[in-house]
Amino acid sequence: MAGTIIDMSRIKQLLQLKKAGVSNRQIARDLKMSRDKANEYVSRAENDPLGIDGLLKLDAPVLERRFHPGNPAYSDNRMDTFLRLLPDFVEQLSHKHVTRQLV
């Protein structure tokens, strides 16, 4: 299913299979995930400073934070501009006959 997060036990299995020399395509078949997702996780593991061996030693919550760190809230620079202008918008909206559309 698109957009779902793979649980950590499957990621550990993926890492163990990769360490054993299994191809990404076979890993995807064995773990019933898409090849793209398997390629993505293997790539992340290989590019991680700990490497596959180091990642296998981590506990599930720590491993999850390495693979699913989450998106930083409001990373777009437009949000910074909006927050800078927000006090002025609030002040303008306090005036009579001023609507959000006018502002």
C-alpha positions in Angstrom: 0.0 0.0 0.0 1.4 3.4 -0.9 2.6 5.7 1.8 2.6 3.1 4.6 5.6 2.8 6.9 7.3 -0.6 7.2 7.5 -1.9 10.7 11.0 -2.3 12.3 10.9 -6.1 12.4 10.7 -6.1 8.6 13.4 -3.5 8.3 15.7 -5.7 10.5 14.9 -8.7 8.3 15.7 -6.6 5.3 19.1 -5.6 6.8 19.9 -9.2 7.7 19.0 -10.4 4.2 21.2 -7.7 2.7 24.0 -8.6 5.0 23.7 -12.2 3.8 24.1 -11.0 0.2 20.5 -11.4 -1.0 19.6 -9.1 -3.9 17.2 -6.2 -3.4 14.7 -7.8 -5.8 14.7 -11.0 -3.8 14.4 -9.1 -0.5 11.4 -7.3 -1.8 9.8 -10.6 -2.9 10.6 -12.3 0.4 9.3 -9.5 2.6 6.3 -8.7 0.3 7.2 -5.1 -0.3 7.8 -3.1 -3.5 11.2 -3.1 -5.1 11.4 0.7 -4.8 10.8 0.5 -1.1 13.4 -2.2 -0.6 15.9 -0.2 -2.7 15.2 2.9 -0.6 15.7 1.2 2.7 18.9 -0.6 1.5 20.2 2.7 0.1 19.5 4.4 3.4 21.2 1.6 5.3 24.3 1.6 3.1 24.6 5.4 3.3 24.1 5.5 7.1 27.4 6.2 9.0 26.8 3.1 11.2 26.4 0.8 8.2 24.3 -2.3 8.1 26.1 -4.0 11.0 25.7 -1.0 13.2 22.1 -0.6 12.4 21.3 -4.2 13.2 22.7 -3.7 16.7 20.2 -0.8 17.4 17.0 -1.2 19.3 13.7 -0.8 17.4 12.8 2.7 18.6 16.3 4.0 17.7 16.3 2.3 14.4 12.9 3.7 13.6 14.1 7.3 14.3 17.0 6.6 11.8 14.7 5.4 9.1 11.6 7.6 9.8 12.9 10.8 11.3 9.7 12.7 10.3 9.5 15.9 8.4 10.4 19.2 10.1 7.3 21.2 10.7 6.9 24.3 8.5 10.2 23.8 6.6 9.0 26.0 3.8 10.4 29.6 3.8 6.9 31.0 3.0 6.0 30.1 6.6 8.7 32.3 7.9 7.5 35.2 5.8 3.9 34.6 6.9 4.9 34.6 10.6 6.9 37.8 10.2 3.8 39.5 8.6 1.2 38.0 10.9 1.2 40.8 13.5 0.5 43.3 10.8 -2.3 41.2 9.4 -3.9 40.9 12.8 -3.6 44.7 13.4 -5.2 45.4 10.0 -8.0 43.0 10.6 -8.9 44.8 13.8 -10.0 47.8 11.8 -13.6 48.2 10.9 -14.7 46.9 7.4 -11.4 45.1 6.8 -11.7 41.5 5.7 -9.2 38.7 5.3 -9.7 39.0 1.5 -8.7 42.7 1.6 -5.6 41.9 3.7 
